[in-house]
Amino acid sequence: MLFEKPGTLPALLSGAALPLGLLPRCPGVRVLAGSHVEFSAPNGRISTHADGDTLPALPRGVVSAQAPISLIVG
């Protein structure tokens, strides 16, 4: 999922929609499928987290798995 609208209001809306299963219907939220996802930034700085723990520097990648992997990017 890509969160295309920054700010407090979109974050609150997304947070309320998540437990109801309505997150894909929120404005500014885009669901994409892929077998390999690579994260990078022009300035080389992106904060990445896994289970609440900060991960080290980029690039960071996710490859195909036997089951879907949930990613929240925003």
PDB file of N, CA, C and O in Angstrom:
ATOM      1  N   MET A   1       0.840  -1.167   0.000  1.00  0.00           N
ATOM      2  CA  MET A   1       0.000   0.000   0.000  1.00  0.00           C
ATOM      3  C   MET A   1       0.881   1.223   0.000  1.00  0.00           C
ATOM      4  O   MET A   1       1.866   1.303   0.733  1.00  0.00           O
ATOM      5  N   LEU A   2       0.517   2.165  -0.823  1.00  0.00           N
ATOM      6  CA  LEU A   2       1.207   3.444  -0.864  1.00  0.00           C
ATOM      7  C   LEU A   2       0.273   4.500  -0.291  1.00  0.00           C
ATOM      8  O   LEU A   2      -0.877   4.628  -0.711  1.00  0.00           O
ATOM      9  N   PHE A   3       0.780   5.242   0.658  1.00  0.00           N
ATOM     10  CA  PHE A   3       0.030   6.350   1.231  1.00  0.00           C
ATOM     11  C   PHE A   3       0.536   7.613   0.548  1.00  0.00           C
ATOM     12  O   PHE A   3       1.645   8.076   0.815  1.00  0.00           O
ATOM     13  N   GLU A   4      -0.286   8.160  -0.331  1.00  0.00           N
ATOM     14  CA  GLU A   4       0.138   9.262  -1.188  1.00  0.00           C
ATOM     15  C   GLU A   4      -0.141  10.631  -0.588  1.00  0.00           C
ATOM     16  O   GLU A   4       0.356  11.632  -1.104  1.00  0.00           O
ATOM     17  N   LYS A   5      -0.917  10.705   0.478  1.00  0.00           N
ATOM     18  CA  LYS A   5      -1.254  11.993   1.088  1.00  0.00           C
ATOM     19  C   LYS A   5      -0.660  12.050   2.494  1.00  0.00           C
ATOM     20  O   LYS A   5      -1.087  11.302   3.374  1.00  0.00           O
ATOM     21  N   PRO A   6       0.322  12.931   2.717  1.00  0.00           N
ATOM     22  CA  PRO A   6       0.891  13.063   4.052  1.00  0.00           C
ATOM     23  C   PRO A   6      -0.025  13.886   4.962  1.00  0.00           C
ATOM     24  O   PRO A   6      -0.928  14.575   4.485  1.00  0.00           O
ATOM     25  N   GLY A   7       0.208  13.811   6.237  1.00  0.00           N
ATOM     26  CA  GLY A   7      -0.518  14.666   7.174  1.00  0.00           C
ATOM     27  C   GLY A   7      -1.307  13.889   8.199  1.00  0.00           C
ATOM     28  O   GLY A   7      -1.481  12.674   8.103  1.00  0.00           O
ATOM     29  N   THR A   8      -1.778  14.629   9.182  1.00  0.00           N
ATOM     30  CA  THR A   8      -2.498  14.034  10.307  1.00  0.00           C
ATOM     31  C   THR A   8      -3.861  13.482   9.903  1.00  0.00           C
ATOM     32  O   THR A   8      -4.201  12.359  10.274  1.00  0.00           O
ATOM     33  N   LEU A   9      -4.642  14.242   9.157  1.00  0.00           N
ATOM     34  CA  LEU A   9      -5.982  13.795   8.788  1.00  0.00           C
ATOM     35  C   LEU A   9      -5.966  12.514   7.955  1.00  0.00           C
ATOM     36  O   LEU A   9      -6.708  11.586   8.277  1.00  0.00           O
ATOM     37  N   PRO A  10      -5.150  12.422   6.892  1.00  0.00           N
ATOM     38  CA  PRO A  10      -5.085  11.156   6.158  1.00  0.00           C
ATOM     39  C   PRO A  10      -4.610   9.982   7.027  1.00  0.00           C
ATOM     40  O   PRO A  10      -5.074   8.855   6.855  1.00  0.00           O
ATOM     41  N   ALA A  11      -3.689  10.246   7.957  1.00  0.00           N
ATOM     42  CA  ALA A  11      -3.212   9.182   8.848  1.00  0.00           C
ATOM     43  C   ALA A  11      -4.329   8.711   9.772  1.00  0.00           C
ATOM     44  O   ALA A  11      -4.474   7.509   9.993  1.00  0.00           O
ATOM     45  N   LEU A  12      -5.115   9.629  10.312  1.00  0.00           N
ATOM     46  CA  LEU A  12      -6.235   9.247  11.181  1.00  0.00           C
ATOM     47  C   LEU A  12      -7.297   8.475  10.410  1.00  0.00           C
ATOM     48  O   LEU A  12      -7.837   7.488  10.910  1.00  0.00           O
ATOM     49  N   LEU A  13      -7.596   8.922   9.195  1.00  0.00           N
ATOM     50  CA  LEU A  13      -8.571   8.228   8.356  1.00  0.00           C
ATOM     51  C   LEU A  13      -8.102   6.809   8.042  1.00  0.00           C
ATOM     52  O   LEU A  13      -8.878   5.857   8.129  1.00  0.00           O
ATOM     53  N   SER A  14      -6.834   6.676   7.679  1.00  0.00           N
ATOM     54  CA  SER A  14      -6.276   5.349   7.375  1.00  0.00           C
ATOM     55  C   SER A  14      -6.286   4.460   8.606  1.00  0.00           C
ATOM     56  O   SER A  14      -6.601   3.273   8.518  1.00  0.00           O
ATOM     57  N   GLY A  15      -5.940   5.031   9.756  1.00  0.00           N
ATOM     58  CA  GLY A  15      -5.936   4.263  11.000  1.00  0.00           C
ATOM     59  C   GLY A  15      -7.321   3.770  11.387  1.00  0.00           C
ATOM     60  O   GLY A  15      -7.465   2.664  11.909  1.00  0.00           O
ATOM     61  N   ALA A  16      -8.338   4.581  11.134  1.00  0.00           N
ATOM     62  CA  ALA A  16      -9.709   4.171  11.434  1.00  0.00           C
ATOM     63  C   ALA A  16     -10.207   3.132  10.437  1.00  0.00           C
ATOM     64  O   ALA A  16     -10.992   2.256  10.798  1.00  0.00           O
ATOM     65  N   ALA A  17      -9.762   3.220   9.196  1.00  0.00           N
ATOM     66  CA  ALA A  17     -10.218   2.303   8.146  1.00  0.00           C
ATOM     67  C   ALA A  17      -9.555   0.933   8.251  1.00  0.00           C
ATOM     68  O   ALA A  17     -10.139  -0.066   7.830  1.00  0.00           O
ATOM     69  N   LEU A  18      -8.350   0.870   8.803  1.00  0.00           N
ATOM     70  CA  LEU A  18      -7.583  -0.381   8.845  1.00  0.00           C
ATOM     71  C   LEU A  18      -8.325  -1.529   9.531  1.00  0.00           C
ATOM     72  O   LEU A  18      -8.470  -2.586   8.916  1.00  0.00           O
ATOM     73  N   PRO A  19      -8.807  -1.382  10.779  1.00  0.00           N
ATOM     74  CA  PRO A  19      -9.479  -2.525  11.411  1.00  0.00           C
ATOM     75  C   PRO A  19     -10.813  -2.892  10.779  1.00  0.00           C
ATOM     76  O   PRO A  19     -11.330  -3.985  11.008  1.00  0.00           O
ATOM     77  N   LEU A  20     -11.374  -1.987   9.986  1.00  0.00           N
ATOM     78  CA  LEU A  20     -12.649  -2.255   9.321  1.00  0.00           C
ATOM     79  C   LEU A  20     -12.460  -2.888   7.947  1.00  0.00           C
ATOM     80  O   LEU A  20     -13.435  -3.233   7.279  1.00  0.00           O
ATOM     81  N   GLY A  21     -11.197  -3.040   7.525  1.00  0.00           N
ATOM     82  CA  GLY A  21     -10.920  -3.615   6.207  1.00  0.00           C
ATOM     83  C   GLY A  21     -11.201  -2.660   5.065  1.00  0.00           C
ATOM     84  O   GLY A  21     -11.357  -3.089   3.921  1.00  0.00           O
ATOM     85  N   LEU A  22     -11.266  -1.380   5.358  1.00  0.00           N
ATOM     86  CA  LEU A  22     -11.613  -0.388   4.346  1.00  0.00           C
ATOM     87  C   LEU A  22     -10.421   0.420   3.859  1.00  0.00           C
ATOM     88  O   LEU A  22     -10.600   1.353   3.076  1.00  0.00           O
ATOM     89  N   LEU A  23      -9.222   0.094   4.293  1.00  0.00           N
ATOM     90  CA  LEU A  23      -8.046   0.874   3.938  1.00  0.00           C
ATOM     91  C   LEU A  23      -7.847   1.014   2.429  1.00  0.00           C
ATOM     92  O   LEU A  23      -7.514   2.109   1.975  1.00  0.00           O
ATOM     93  N   PRO A  24      -8.034  -0.043   1.626  1.00  0.00           N
ATOM     94  CA  PRO A  24      -7.859   0.128   0.168  1.00  0.00           C
ATOM     95  C   PRO A  24      -8.826   1.116  -0.463  1.00  0.00           C
ATOM     96  O   PRO A  24      -8.578   1.592  -1.571  1.00  0.00           O
ATOM     97  N   ARG A  25      -9.928   1.437   0.217  1.00  0.00           N
ATOM     98  CA  ARG A  25     -10.919   2.368  -0.330  1.00  0.00           C
ATOM     99  C   ARG A  25     -10.652   3.822   0.053  1.00  0.00           C
ATOM    100  O   ARG A  25     -11.322   4.726  -0.447  1.00  0.00           O
ATOM    101  N   CYS A  26      -9.688   4.053   0.928  1.00  0.00           N
ATOM    102  CA  CYS A  26      -9.391   5.419   1.382  1.00  0.00           C
ATOM    103  C   CYS A  26      -8.790   6.239   0.251  1.00  0.00           C
ATOM    104  O   CYS A  26      -8.008   5.719  -0.544  1.00  0.00           O
ATOM    105  N   PRO A  27      -9.153   7.529   0.171  1.00  0.00           N
ATOM    106  CA  PRO A  27      -8.532   8.379  -0.833  1.00  0.00           C
ATOM    107  C   PRO A  27      -7.044   8.541  -0.543  1.00  0.00           C
ATOM    108  O   PRO A  27      -6.643   8.731   0.606  1.00  0.00           O
ATOM    109  N   GLY A  28      -6.247   8.465  -1.575  1.00  0.00           N
ATOM    110  CA  GLY A  28      -4.806   8.617  -1.412  1.00  0.00           C
ATOM    111  C   GLY A  28      -4.092   7.349  -1.013  1.00  0.00           C
ATOM    112  O   GLY A  28      -2.890   7.382  -0.748  1.00  0.00           O
ATOM    113  N   VAL A  29      -4.800   6.222  -0.962  1.00  0.00           N
ATOM    114  CA  VAL A  29      -4.187   4.927  -0.653  1.00  0.00           C
ATOM    115  C   VAL A  29      -4.241   4.087  -1.914  1.00  0.00           C
ATOM    116  O   VAL A  29      -5.303   3.922  -2.515  1.00  0.00           O
ATOM    117  N   ARG A  30      -3.108   3.564  -2.310  1.00  0.00           N
ATOM    118  CA  ARG A  30      -3.025   2.749  -3.526  1.00  0.00           C
ATOM    119  C   ARG A  30      -2.448   1.386  -3.164  1.00  0.00           C
ATOM    120  O   ARG A  30      -1.428   1.295  -2.482  1.00  0.00           O
ATOM    121  N   VAL A  31      -3.111   0.323  -3.629  1.00  0.00           N
ATOM    122  CA  VAL A  31      -2.652  -1.046  -3.384  1.00  0.00           C
ATOM    123  C   VAL A  31      -1.951  -1.537  -4.651  1.00  0.00           C
ATOM    124  O   VAL A  31      -2.522  -1.494  -5.740  1.00  0.00           O
ATOM    125  N   LEU A  32      -0.721  -2.001  -4.500  1.00  0.00           N
ATOM    126  CA  LEU A  32       0.059  -2.511  -5.616  1.00  0.00           C
ATOM    127  C   LEU A  32       0.534  -3.923  -5.291  1.00  0.00           C
ATOM    128  O   LEU A  32       0.821  -4.237  -4.136  1.00  0.00           O
ATOM    129  N   ALA A  33       0.613  -4.764  -6.306  1.00  0.00           N
ATOM    130  CA  ALA A  33       1.125  -6.122  -6.122  1.00  0.00           C
ATOM    131  C   ALA A  33       2.442  -6.253  -6.868  1.00  0.00           C
ATOM    132  O   ALA A  33       2.636  -5.628  -7.910  1.00  0.00           O
ATOM    133  N   GLY A  34       3.335  -7.057  -6.341  1.00  0.00           N
ATOM    134  CA  GLY A  34       4.616  -7.275  -7.002  1.00  0.00           C
ATOM    135  C   GLY A  34       5.352  -8.436  -6.358  1.00  0.00           C
ATOM    136  O   GLY A  34       5.048  -8.815  -5.227  1.00  0.00           O
ATOM    137  N   SER A  35       6.313  -9.000  -7.065  1.00  0.00           N
ATOM    138  CA  SER A  35       7.092 -10.110  -6.510  1.00  0.00           C
ATOM    139  C   SER A  35       8.417  -9.632  -5.930  1.00  0.00           C
ATOM    140  O   SER A  35       9.089 -10.379  -5.219  1.00  0.00           O
ATOM    141  N   HIS A  36       8.801  -8.385  -6.232  1.00  0.00           N
ATOM    142  CA  HIS A  36      10.033  -7.814  -5.684  1.00  0.00           C
ATOM    143  C   HIS A  36       9.827  -6.312  -5.523  1.00  0.00           C
ATOM    144  O   HIS A  36       9.454  -5.625  -6.474  1.00  0.00           O
ATOM    145  N   VAL A  37      10.068  -5.814  -4.333  1.00  0.00           N
ATOM    146  CA  VAL A  37       9.915  -4.393  -4.047  1.00  0.00           C
ATOM    147  C   VAL A  37      11.247  -3.876  -3.538  1.00  0.00           C
ATOM    148  O   VAL A  37      11.839  -4.454  -2.626  1.00  0.00           O
ATOM    149  N   GLU A  38      11.715  -2.791  -4.125  1.00  0.00           N
ATOM    150  CA  GLU A  38      12.982  -2.170  -3.726  1.00  0.00           C
ATOM    151  C   GLU A  38      12.698  -0.738  -3.289  1.00  0.00           C
ATOM    152  O   GLU A  38      12.038   0.010  -4.011  1.00  0.00           O
ATOM    153  N   PHE A  39      13.189  -0.349  -2.115  1.00  0.00           N
ATOM    154  CA  PHE A  39      13.002   0.992  -1.590  1.00  0.00           C
ATOM    155  C   PHE A  39      14.287   1.778  -1.765  1.00  0.00           C
ATOM    156  O   PHE A  39      15.365   1.308  -1.401  1.00  0.00           O
ATOM    157  N   SER A  40      14.174   2.968  -2.318  1.00  0.00           N
ATOM    158  CA  SER A  40      15.326   3.851  -2.442  1.00  0.00           C
ATOM    159  C   SER A  40      14.820   5.289  -2.463  1.00  0.00           C
ATOM    160  O   SER A  40      13.628   5.542  -2.635  1.00  0.00           O
ATOM    161  N   ALA A  41      15.749   6.225  -2.284  1.00  0.00           N
ATOM    162  CA  ALA A  41      15.391   7.638  -2.302  1.00  0.00           C
ATOM    163  C   ALA A  41      16.523   8.422  -2.936  1.00  0.00           C
ATOM    164  O   ALA A  41      17.684   8.026  -2.835  1.00  0.00           O
ATOM    165  N   PRO A  42      16.195   9.544  -3.597  1.00  0.00           N
ATOM    166  CA  PRO A  42      17.233  10.339  -4.241  1.00  0.00           C
ATOM    167  C   PRO A  42      18.319  10.800  -3.267  1.00  0.00           C
ATOM    168  O   PRO A  42      19.496  10.847  -3.626  1.00  0.00           O
ATOM    169  N   ASN A  43      17.928  11.140  -2.037  1.00  0.00           N
ATOM    170  CA  ASN A  43      18.917  11.603  -1.066  1.00  0.00           C
ATOM    171  C   ASN A  43      19.454  10.462  -0.194  1.00  0.00           C
ATOM    172  O   ASN A  43      20.277  10.693   0.692  1.00  0.00           O
ATOM    173  N   GLY A  44      18.986   9.225  -0.443  1.00  0.00           N
ATOM    174  CA  GLY A  44      19.479   8.061   0.292  1.00  0.00           C
ATOM    175  C   GLY A  44      18.957   7.932   1.701  1.00  0.00           C
ATOM    176  O   GLY A  44      19.480   7.129   2.474  1.00  0.00           O
ATOM    177  N   ARG A  45      17.923   8.707   2.068  1.00  0.00           N
ATOM    178  CA  ARG A  45      17.417   8.656   3.435  1.00  0.00           C
ATOM    179  C   ARG A  45      15.937   8.311   3.451  1.00  0.00           C
ATOM    180  O   ARG A  45      15.098   9.104   3.022  1.00  0.00           O
ATOM    181  N   ILE A  46      15.628   7.135   3.945  1.00  0.00           N
ATOM    182  CA  ILE A  46      14.244   6.714   4.171  1.00  0.00           C
ATOM    183  C   ILE A  46      14.234   5.978   5.499  1.00  0.00           C
ATOM    184  O   ILE A  46      15.101   5.145   5.763  1.00  0.00           O
ATOM    185  N   SER A  47      13.259   6.284   6.325  1.00  0.00           N
ATOM    186  CA  SER A  47      13.110   5.571   7.596  1.00  0.00           C
ATOM    187  C   SER A  47      12.334   4.288   7.322  1.00  0.00           C
ATOM    188  O   SER A  47      11.199   4.347   6.850  1.00  0.00           O
ATOM    189  N   THR A  48      12.924   3.135   7.610  1.00  0.00           N
ATOM    190  CA  THR A  48      12.234   1.858   7.432  1.00  0.00           C
ATOM    191  C   THR A  48      12.141   1.162   8.777  1.00  0.00           C
ATOM    192  O   THR A  48      13.067   1.209   9.586  1.00  0.00           O
ATOM    193  N   HIS A  49      11.005   0.515   9.002  1.00  0.00           N
ATOM    194  CA  HIS A  49      10.751  -0.159  10.263  1.00  0.00           C
ATOM    195  C   HIS A  49      10.186  -1.546   9.999  1.00  0.00           C
ATOM    196  O   HIS A  49       9.465  -1.756   9.024  1.00  0.00           O
ATOM    197  N   ALA A  50      10.515  -2.486  10.869  1.00  0.00           N
ATOM    198  CA  ALA A  50       9.932  -3.837  10.824  1.00  0.00           C
ATOM    199  C   ALA A  50       9.543  -4.200  12.246  1.00  0.00           C
ATOM    200  O   ALA A  50      10.393  -4.242  13.135  1.00  0.00           O
ATOM    201  N   ASP A  51       8.284  -4.458  12.460  1.00  0.00           N
ATOM    202  CA  ASP A  51       7.767  -4.774  13.790  1.00  0.00           C
ATOM    203  C   ASP A  51       8.138  -3.708  14.809  1.00  0.00           C
ATOM    204  O   ASP A  51       8.405  -4.021  15.969  1.00  0.00           O
ATOM    205  N   GLY A  52       8.156  -2.455  14.383  1.00  0.00           N
ATOM    206  CA  GLY A  52       8.438  -1.357  15.281  1.00  0.00           C
ATOM    207  C   GLY A  52       9.910  -1.055  15.493  1.00  0.00           C
ATOM    208  O   GLY A  52      10.244  -0.087  16.177  1.00  0.00           O
ATOM    209  N   ASP A  53      10.803  -1.864  14.922  1.00  0.00           N
ATOM    210  CA  ASP A  53      12.236  -1.636  15.066  1.00  0.00           C
ATOM    211  C   ASP A  53      12.775  -0.951  13.821  1.00  0.00           C
ATOM    212  O   ASP A  53      12.434  -1.330  12.700  1.00  0.00           O
ATOM    213  N   THR A  54      13.622   0.066  14.018  1.00  0.00           N
ATOM    214  CA  THR A  54      14.239   0.765  12.895  1.00  0.00           C
ATOM    215  C   THR A  54      15.256  -0.144  12.220  1.00  0.00           C
ATOM    216  O   THR A  54      16.041  -0.820  12.885  1.00  0.00           O
ATOM    217  N   LEU A  55      15.232  -0.152  10.883  1.00  0.00           N
ATOM    218  CA  LEU A  55      16.172  -0.952  10.108  1.00  0.00           C
ATOM    219  C   LEU A  55      17.324  -0.080   9.627  1.00  0.00           C
ATOM    220  O   LEU A  55      17.166   1.136   9.510  1.00  0.00           O
ATOM    221  N   PRO A  56      18.486  -0.681   9.343  1.00  0.00           N
ATOM    222  CA  PRO A  56      19.627   0.101   8.873  1.00  0.00           C
ATOM    223  C   PRO A  56      19.418   0.679   7.468  1.00  0.00           C
ATOM    224  O   PRO A  56      18.324   0.597   6.909  1.00  0.00           O
ATOM    225  N   ALA A  57      20.456   1.250   6.923  1.00  0.00           N
ATOM    226  CA  ALA A  57      20.432   2.040   5.686  1.00  0.00           C
ATOM    227  C   ALA A  57      19.855   1.316   4.474  1.00  0.00           C
ATOM    228  O   ALA A  57      19.669   0.099   4.465  1.00  0.00           O
ATOM    229  N   LEU A  58      19.582   2.130   3.447  1.00  0.00           N
ATOM    230  CA  LEU A  58      19.076   1.638   2.161  1.00  0.00           C
ATOM    231  C   LEU A  58      20.215   1.129   1.300  1.00  0.00           C
ATOM    232  O   LEU A  58      21.368   1.364   1.662  1.00  0.00           O
ATOM    233  N   PRO A  59      19.981   0.454   0.193  1.00  0.00           N
ATOM    234  CA  PRO A  59      18.639   0.063  -0.271  1.00  0.00           C
ATOM    235  C   PRO A  59      18.088  -1.087   0.555  1.00  0.00           C
ATOM    236  O   PRO A  59      18.832  -1.871   1.143  1.00  0.00           O
ATOM    237  N   ARG A  60      16.801  -1.162   0.581  1.00  0.00           N
ATOM    238  CA  ARG A  60      16.081  -2.192   1.312  1.00  0.00           C
ATOM    239  C   ARG A  60      15.176  -2.872   0.300  1.00  0.00           C
ATOM    240  O   ARG A  60      14.546  -2.196  -0.513  1.00  0.00           O
ATOM    241  N   GLY A  61      15.100  -4.196   0.335  1.00  0.00           N
ATOM    242  CA  GLY A  61      14.273  -4.916  -0.631  1.00  0.00           C
ATOM    243  C   GLY A  61      13.450  -5.999   0.024  1.00  0.00           C
ATOM    244  O   GLY A  61      13.779  -6.487   1.106  1.00  0.00           O
ATOM    245  N   VAL A  62      12.376  -6.369  -0.646  1.00  0.00           N
ATOM    246  CA  VAL A  62      11.511  -7.464  -0.228  1.00  0.00           C
ATOM    247  C   VAL A  62      11.290  -8.324  -1.458  1.00  0.00           C
ATOM    248  O   VAL A  62      10.956  -7.805  -2.523  1.00  0.00           O
ATOM    249  N   VAL A  63      11.471  -9.625  -1.327  1.00  0.00           N
ATOM    250  CA  VAL A  63      11.302 -10.524  -2.465  1.00  0.00           C
ATOM    251  C   VAL A  63      10.065 -11.383  -2.278  1.00  0.00           C
ATOM    252  O   VAL A  63       9.456 -11.394  -1.208  1.00  0.00           O
ATOM    253  N   SER A  64       9.704 -12.095  -3.320  1.00  0.00           N
ATOM    254  CA  SER A  64       8.519 -12.940  -3.313  1.00  0.00           C
ATOM    255  C   SER A  64       8.566 -13.964  -2.189  1.00  0.00           C
ATOM    256  O   SER A  64       9.621 -14.518  -1.881  1.00  0.00           O
ATOM    257  N   ALA A  65       7.420 -14.206  -1.586  1.00  0.00           N
ATOM    258  CA  ALA A  65       7.302 -15.171  -0.493  1.00  0.00           C
ATOM    259  C   ALA A  65       6.148 -16.122  -0.792  1.00  0.00           C
ATOM    260  O   ALA A  65       5.389 -15.913  -1.739  1.00  0.00           O
ATOM    261  N   GLN A  66       6.025 -17.150   0.012  1.00  0.00           N
ATOM    262  CA  GLN A  66       4.947 -18.124  -0.190  1.00  0.00           C
ATOM    263  C   GLN A  66       3.586 -17.529   0.102  1.00  0.00           C
ATOM    264  O   GLN A  66       2.581 -17.987  -0.442  1.00  0.00           O
ATOM    265  N   ALA A  67       3.536 -16.518   0.951  1.00  0.00           N
ATOM    266  CA  ALA A  67       2.276 -15.862   1.295  1.00  0.00           C
ATOM    267  C   ALA A  67       2.464 -14.355   1.108  1.00  0.00           C
ATOM    268  O   ALA A  67       3.600 -13.881   1.079  1.00  0.00           O
ATOM    269  N   PRO A  68       1.382 -13.602   0.983  1.00  0.00           N
ATOM    270  CA  PRO A  68       1.512 -12.164   0.824  1.00  0.00           C
ATOM    271  C   PRO A  68       2.261 -11.532   1.994  1.00  0.00           C
ATOM    272  O   PRO A  68       2.129 -11.960   3.140  1.00  0.00           O
ATOM    273  N   ILE A  69       3.049 -10.507   1.680  1.00  0.00           N
ATOM    274  CA  ILE A  69       3.767  -9.737   2.686  1.00  0.00           C
ATOM    275  C   ILE A  69       3.115  -8.367   2.733  1.00  0.00           C
ATOM    276  O   ILE A  69       3.009  -7.693   1.708  1.00  0.00           O
ATOM    277  N   SER A  70       2.677  -7.947   3.916  1.00  0.00           N
ATOM    278  CA  SER A  70       2.042  -6.639   4.057  1.00  0.00           C
ATOM    279  C   SER A  70       3.117  -5.573   4.227  1.00  0.00           C
ATOM    280  O   SER A  70       3.973  -5.674   5.107  1.00  0.00           O
ATOM    281  N   LEU A  71       3.064  -4.563   3.386  1.00  0.00           N
ATOM    282  CA  LEU A  71       3.971  -3.418   3.471  1.00  0.00           C
ATOM    283  C   LEU A  71       3.158  -2.163   3.587  1.00  0.00           C
ATOM    284  O   LEU A  71       2.170  -1.984   2.876  1.00  0.00           O
ATOM    285  N   ILE A  72       3.564  -1.301   4.472  1.00  0.00           N
ATOM    286  CA  ILE A  72       2.932   0.015   4.574  1.00  0.00           C
ATOM    287  C   ILE A  72       4.026   1.021   4.277  1.00  0.00           C
ATOM    288  O   ILE A  72       5.038   1.082   4.975  1.00  0.00           O
ATOM    289  N   VAL A  73       3.813   1.807   3.240  1.00  0.00           N
ATOM    290  CA  VAL A  73       4.820   2.766   2.802  1.00  0.00           C
ATOM    291  C   VAL A  73       4.178   4.138   2.820  1.00  0.00           C
ATOM    292  O   VAL A  73       3.130   4.343   2.208  1.00  0.00           O
ATOM    293  N   GLY A  74       4.778   5.048   3.495  1.00  0.00           N
ATOM    294  CA  GLY A  74       4.184   6.377   3.528  1.00  0.00           C
ATOM    295  C   GLY A  74       4.992   7.330   4.339  1.00  0.00           C
ATOM    296  O   GLY A  74       4.625   8.498   4.466  1.00  0.00           O
TER     297      GLY A  74
END
